[in-house]
């Protein structure tokens, strides 16, 4: 005699569900890192920060300077709608991150620009002219 839990239809449905689902559907999470990869380069004139953040729009980003920190953040609502057989499944999730970068004294805070193209956020931070960084002599009165 077959146990009622293990009827052929139920086993077939379980196998169908497993084979037709992604691993993230099975365990209930997305495998998206909360912290995107970053490349930082420097040359004589500027610092460049590249942040890999595919699937976003430039309006999803917030870039600000606070004290000696450059802060890059995003918060995006993601709606997934899946039709499966005779029902509709809707999933809401949010993708967000926040990265902070220390700004050295040699940067020009008024000359920071950013572009977003092909899933890469590019931030360019100009350096001050060397004349401004040379120091000065203080007269004693």
N, C-alpha and C positions, 0 to 999 in steps of 0.2 A: 504494500500500500504506500502511495506517495504522500509525503507530508504536504499539507495545504500551502505552506509557504513556498515550496519548491515546485510548483506546477510549471509546466512547460512555458506557458504564456508569460509568467512572471520572470522566469530565467531569461527568456528571449528579450523582454523589455529591459532588464538590467544590463544585459550584454549590449543591446542597441544603445542605451544611454551612455555607457562607458565608451563604446567605439565612436559614437557621434558627438562626443564632447571633448573639449580641450582639457588639458590638465588643470588650467585655472578654473574652468567650470566645475570640475570634480571637487577640488579642495576649497573653492570659494574665494580665490584671490587672483589678482593679476601679478605677473612677474615683471613689474616695472620698478626699477630702482627709484627710490625717493630722491637720490642725489645724482644729478647728471654728471657725465664726464666733462672735464675741463682741461684745456690746453692754455698755458700762459707763456708768452714769448716777450722778449724785450729787444729793442735795438737802440741806436743812439738817440732817436727822436721820440719814441713812444713805447708804451706797454700795450700788448694785445691779449685779450682774453677771449677764448672761443668756448662756448658752452653747447654741448650736444643736447638739444631739446626738440626732437622731432614731434610732429603732430600738433604743434601749437601755432597760434597766430601771434603776430607782433603785439597785438593789443592785449594778449594774455600776460605779458611781462611787466614788471615794475622794477625800475632801476633807480636807485637813489644813493646819494652820498650823505652820510651822517658821521660827523667828526672825522676820524681817520679811516672810515670803512666805506667800501663800495658794496652795496647790498643789492643782490639780484633775486627776485622772487617771482613766483607765478602761482595762480590758483585757478584751475579750470575744471568746470563740471563736464563730465562725460556721460552721455546718455546712450545706452546700447539697447536696441530693440531686436529681438530674435523671434522669428516665427518658427515654431516647432510643432509639426503635425497639426493638431486641432486647437492649439492655444498659443497665445502671444506672451512672450517673456520680456519684461522691461527691467533693465538694471541701471541704477544710478551709481556713479562713483565720482570721486574727485581726485585730480592729479595736482599735486603742489610740491614745490621745493623752495628752499631759501638758501642762498650761498652768500657768504661775506668774504671780502678780500681786503686785506690791510693796504692802505694807500701810503706809500712813502712820501716824504716831504718834497721830493724832486718832481712830483707831478703837477700839472696845471689843472686845477679843479674846474676851471671854466672851459676847458677844452676836452670834454669827454663826449664821444659819440657812439651810437650803436646801430647795427643793422641786423635783420633776421632774414636769412635766405637758406633754402634747402635744409631746414631743420637745425641750422647752426646760428646761434646768437653770437655776433661778433661785436666786442666792445673795444674801442680804441681810446687809450688814455695818453694824451700828449704830455711830454716832459717840459718843464720850465726851461727857459733859456739859461745856459750856464752862467751868464752874467748875474742872474738873480741869485744863484746858489753860491757865488764866490765868497760871500760874507762882506763885512765892512769894518772899518776902523771906527772905534768909539772915542770921541774926544772927551777928555776929563776936564770939567770946568770947576 
